[in-house]
Amino acid sequence: MSSRTPTGFYLAALCVAAFGALMAGILALGLDGEGTWHTLLGRASAALLGALSALAAEALWRARPWAWRASRTLAGSYVAVVAVLCIAIGEAAAVFVALGILIPSAMVVAPLLMYIRNRSADLFGTPFIPRPPVYRGAPHPSASALHRPPPPPPPLPPGRRPPPWW
């Protein structure tokens, strides 16, 4: 029996698992300045990214239908964590550090996410994404229900006569 998991998903799962191991190492070894809020924020971020990478690695390894959403969530969380940590530092140079981290990461992560999205669509089809209704303002008065003719009555089955009030 052959596996339906593409080889690329296995490779992506290994990359995500290595990232999760890196986050677990950061969480286990700790950071300098124990007890400061920067350290606590960094450890909480490492824990979040480690948990999300474990989830995404499992989804990719077993080719789950939600592998694309798990991978996208991990990538978005990574960007958010880097941005929040660099803003928390509070220095002007932190923006350049964030860009120096995110731009090379995007060169690897963006093609990987496109591959995961396309292969997931091939394997499971494109999911229906419900969209909220769009409010387009009040209709023109001439298009209101008061000015429209009533809808025609439904057709009668064969052999039945319409009631007298029709």
Secondary structure per residue as TSV (DSSP state, phi and psi in degrees):
chain	resnum	aa	ss	phi	psi
A	1	M	-	360.0	127.1
A	2	S	-	-91.6	151.7
A	3	S	-	-82.3	144.5
A	4	R	-	-92.1	1.2
A	5	T	S	-76.3	123.9
A	6	P	-	-67.1	153.5
A	7	T	H	-61.8	-35.4
A	8	G	H	-62.4	-32.5
A	9	F	H	-67.5	-37.4
A	10	Y	H	-63.0	-44.7
A	11	L	H	-64.8	-41.1
A	12	A	H	-64.9	-38.6
A	13	A	H	-64.7	-37.6
A	14	L	H	-65.8	-40.1
A	15	C	H	-64.2	-43.1
A	16	V	H	-67.1	-38.0
A	17	A	H	-66.7	-37.1
A	18	A	H	-65.2	-39.3
A	19	F	H	-63.4	-41.0
A	20	G	H	-64.4	-37.2
A	21	A	H	-66.0	-36.7
A	22	L	H	-63.7	-42.5
A	23	M	H	-66.9	-37.0
A	24	A	H	-66.0	-37.0
A	25	G	H	-64.7	-41.7
A	26	I	H	-63.0	-40.8
A	27	L	H	-68.1	-40.0
A	28	A	H	-75.7	-41.5
A	29	L	H	-80.7	-22.0
A	30	G	-	78.7	179.0
A	31	L	-	-124.6	166.9
A	32	D	S	-67.2	151.6
A	33	G	S	80.0	51.4
A	34	E	T	-54.1	134.7
A	35	G	T	93.3	-13.7
A	36	T	S	-78.4	159.7
A	37	W	H	-71.0	-26.0
A	38	H	H	-63.5	-41.6
A	39	T	H	-67.0	-42.3
A	40	L	H	-64.3	-40.1
A	41	L	H	-65.1	-40.4
A	42	G	H	-65.7	-41.1
A	43	R	H	-69.8	-38.5
A	44	A	H	-64.3	-39.0
A	45	S	H	-65.6	-41.3
A	46	A	H	-64.1	-38.4
A	47	A	H	-65.6	-42.3
A	48	L	H	-62.8	-48.8
A	49	L	H	-67.3	-33.4
A	50	G	H	-65.5	-42.9
A	51	A	H	-66.1	-42.9
A	52	L	H	-67.2	-34.3
A	53	S	H	-70.4	-34.0
A	54	A	H	-64.8	-41.1
A	55	L	H	-63.9	-46.0
A	56	A	H	-68.4	-38.1
A	57	A	H	-63.8	-41.4
A	58	E	H	-65.7	-41.6
A	59	A	H	-64.8	-38.2
A	60	L	H	-73.5	-41.0
A	61	W	H	-63.2	-37.4
A	62	R	T	-100.8	7.1
A	63	A	T	51.9	57.2
A	64	R	-	-75.6	154.5
A	65	P	T	-63.4	-22.6
A	66	W	T	-99.1	18.0
A	67	A	H	-63.3	-37.4
A	68	W	H	-65.7	-44.2
A	69	R	H	-66.7	-38.4
A	70	A	H	-66.3	-40.6
A	71	S	H	-67.3	-41.8
A	72	R	H	-64.7	-38.3
A	73	T	H	-66.2	-40.9
A	74	L	H	-62.9	-44.8
A	75	A	H	-64.7	-43.4
A	76	G	H	-65.3	-38.3
A	77	S	H	-67.5	-36.2
A	78	Y	H	-62.6	-45.7
A	79	V	H	-62.4	-43.5
A	80	A	H	-65.0	-40.9
A	81	V	H	-64.9	-44.8
A	82	V	H	-62.6	-42.6
A	83	A	H	-64.7	-44.9
A	84	V	H	-66.1	-42.5
A	85	L	H	-65.2	-38.7
A	86	C	H	-72.0	-32.9
A	87	I	H	-70.4	-35.9
A	88	A	H	-66.8	-27.3
A	89	I	H	-63.1	-39.1
A	90	G	-	83.6	13.3
A	91	E	-	-108.8	154.5
A	92	A	T	-66.6	-32.4
A	93	A	H	-69.8	-16.1
A	94	A	H	-64.2	-30.1
A	95	V	H	-64.3	-41.8
A	96	F	H	-69.3	-33.0
A	97	V	H	-65.0	-43.6
A	98	A	H	-61.8	-43.9
A	99	L	H	-65.9	-36.3
A	100	G	H	-66.5	-25.0
A	101	I	H	-86.8	-43.3
A	102	L	H	-76.8	-36.1
A	103	I	H	-66.4	-49.2
A	104	P	H	-64.4	-33.7
A	105	S	H	-64.2	-39.6
A	106	A	H	-65.8	-28.8
A	107	M	H	-66.4	-24.2
A	108	V	H	-97.1	-44.3
A	109	V	H	-74.1	-38.4
A	110	A	H	-61.6	-49.3
A	111	P	H	-64.1	-34.6
A	112	L	H	-65.0	-42.1
A	113	L	H	-66.1	-38.2
A	114	M	H	-63.9	-40.3
A	115	Y	H	-62.9	-45.5
A	116	I	H	-63.5	-41.5
A	117	R	H	-63.6	-46.1
A	118	N	H	-67.4	-42.1
A	119	R	H	-69.1	-35.6
A	120	S	H	-65.2	-39.1
A	121	A	H	-65.0	-36.6
A	122	D	H	-66.9	-40.2
A	123	L	H	-77.1	-42.5
A	124	F	H	-118.0	-3.0
A	125	G	-	82.0	166.2
A	126	T	-	-81.6	126.2
A	127	P	-	-73.5	149.1
A	128	F	-	-76.4	126.1
A	129	I	-	-111.6	108.1
A	130	P	-	-67.5	137.2
A	131	R	-	-108.5	141.9
A	132	P	-	-69.7	151.9
A	133	P	-	-66.5	148.3
A	134	V	-	-101.5	126.8
A	135	Y	-	-82.3	122.7
A	136	R	-	-112.0	19.0
A	137	G	-	89.0	174.1
A	138	A	-	-71.9	142.8
A	139	P	-	-70.3	159.9
A	140	H	-	-63.1	144.1
A	141	P	G	-57.4	-31.2
A	142	S	G	-71.1	-15.1
A	143	A	G	-100.9	11.4
A	144	S	S	-73.2	166.8
A	145	A	T	-66.9	-23.5
A	146	L	T	-70.4	-27.6
A	147	H	T	-98.2	-5.7
A	148	R	S	-85.8	145.3
A	149	P	-	-71.2	151.9
A	150	P	-	-65.5	152.9
A	151	P	-	-68.3	153.0
A	152	P	-	-67.1	152.1
A	153	P	-	-67.9	155.2
A	154	P	-	-67.2	152.8
A	155	P	-	-66.8	145.9
A	156	L	-	-86.9	148.7
A	157	P	-	-64.4	158.1
A	158	P	T	-61.6	138.5
A	159	G	T	89.2	-3.3
A	160	R	-	-102.1	142.4
A	161	R	-	-97.4	150.4
A	162	P	-	-68.8	151.9
A	163	P	-	-65.7	160.6
A	164	P	T	-66.6	-22.0
A	165	W	T	-82.1	1.4
A	166	W	-	-83.9	360.0
